[in-house]
Amino acid sequence: MVQETKEPQENKFALGKKNLQLLLIGFVIIVFGFILMVGGKSDDPTVFNYAMFNFRRVTLAPVVVLCGFLFEIYAIMKKTGNSEQTKEND
């Protein structure tokens, strides 16, 4: 019986360096969208402030957050050069 010598496996992440950079960019986009939603409160609690229903908070910010989440999905699904190196090592 022939025993194969197994080389020690290197710890490899499922995502490459480029993917992690793209994930960080997507996270920043999401945080920016939530920052756009901030504000619109009234100084006097008995007075209703219509400033909370402006375009920035109701339309722009949710679209920016949605784009950030879509960018995160792209960053996870994007293939990098690591997959080619893995195939060569097998």
C-alpha positions as CSV (number, residue, x, y, z in Angstrom):
1,M,0.0,0.0,0.0
2,V,1.4,3.3,-1.1
3,Q,1.0,6.2,1.3
4,E,0.6,9.7,-0.1
5,T,2.4,12.5,1.6
6,K,0.0,15.3,2.3
7,E,1.3,18.8,2.4
8,P,0.0,20.9,5.2
9,Q,-3.0,23.0,4.1
10,E,-2.6,26.7,4.1
11,N,-5.4,28.6,5.8
12,K,-7.3,30.2,2.9
13,F,-10.3,32.4,3.2
14,A,-13.3,31.8,0.9
15,L,-13.0,35.4,-0.4
16,G,-9.9,37.0,-1.8
17,K,-8.3,40.3,-0.9
18,K,-10.2,42.1,-3.8
19,N,-13.5,40.7,-2.6
20,L,-12.9,42.0,0.9
21,Q,-12.0,45.4,-0.4
22,L,-15.2,45.5,-2.4
23,L,-17.2,44.3,0.7
24,L,-15.7,47.2,2.7
25,I,-16.7,49.7,-0.1
26,G,-20.2,48.3,0.0
27,F,-20.4,48.6,3.7
28,V,-19.3,52.3,3.4
29,I,-22.1,52.9,0.9
30,I,-24.7,51.3,3.2
31,V,-23.5,53.4,6.2
32,F,-23.6,56.5,4.0
33,G,-27.2,55.7,3.1
34,F,-28.2,55.4,6.7
35,I,-26.5,58.7,7.5
36,L,-28.6,60.3,4.7
37,M,-31.7,59.1,6.6
38,V,-30.7,60.9,9.8
39,G,-32.6,64.0,11.0
40,G,-36.0,65.5,10.6
41,K,-36.9,65.6,14.3
42,S,-38.9,68.5,15.8
43,D,-37.5,70.6,18.6
44,D,-41.0,70.8,20.1
45,P,-42.7,67.4,20.6
46,T,-46.2,69.0,20.2
47,V,-45.3,70.3,16.7
48,F,-45.2,68.0,13.7
49,N,-42.2,68.5,11.5
50,Y,-42.7,67.8,7.8
51,A,-39.0,67.9,7.2
52,M,-38.8,64.2,7.8
53,F,-40.7,63.5,4.6
54,N,-38.2,65.3,2.2
55,F,-36.7,63.6,-0.9
56,R,-33.4,62.9,0.8
57,R,-34.8,60.8,3.6
58,V,-37.7,59.1,1.8
59,T,-36.3,58.4,-1.6
60,L,-32.5,59.0,-2.0
61,A,-31.3,57.3,1.2
62,P,-33.2,54.0,0.7
63,V,-32.0,53.8,-2.9
64,V,-28.4,54.3,-1.7
65,V,-28.8,51.6,0.9
66,L,-30.3,49.2,-1.6
67,C,-27.4,50.0,-4.0
68,G,-25.0,49.2,-1.2
69,F,-26.6,45.8,-0.5
70,L,-26.5,45.0,-4.3
71,F,-22.9,46.0,-4.3
72,E,-22.3,43.6,-1.4
73,I,-23.9,40.8,-3.3
74,Y,-21.7,41.6,-6.3
75,A,-18.6,41.7,-4.1
76,I,-19.3,38.2,-2.6
77,M,-20.1,36.6,-6.0
78,K,-17.2,38.1,-7.9
79,K,-14.6,35.6,-8.9
80,T,-11.0,36.6,-8.2
81,G,-7.6,35.2,-9.2
82,N,-7.6,33.0,-6.1
83,S,-9.9,30.4,-7.8
84,E,-7.4,29.9,-10.6
85,Q,-4.5,29.4,-8.2
86,T,-6.6,26.9,-6.3
87,K,-7.3,24.9,-9.4
88,E,-3.5,24.8,-10.2
89,N,-2.7,23.4,-6.7
90,D,-5.2,20.5,-7.0
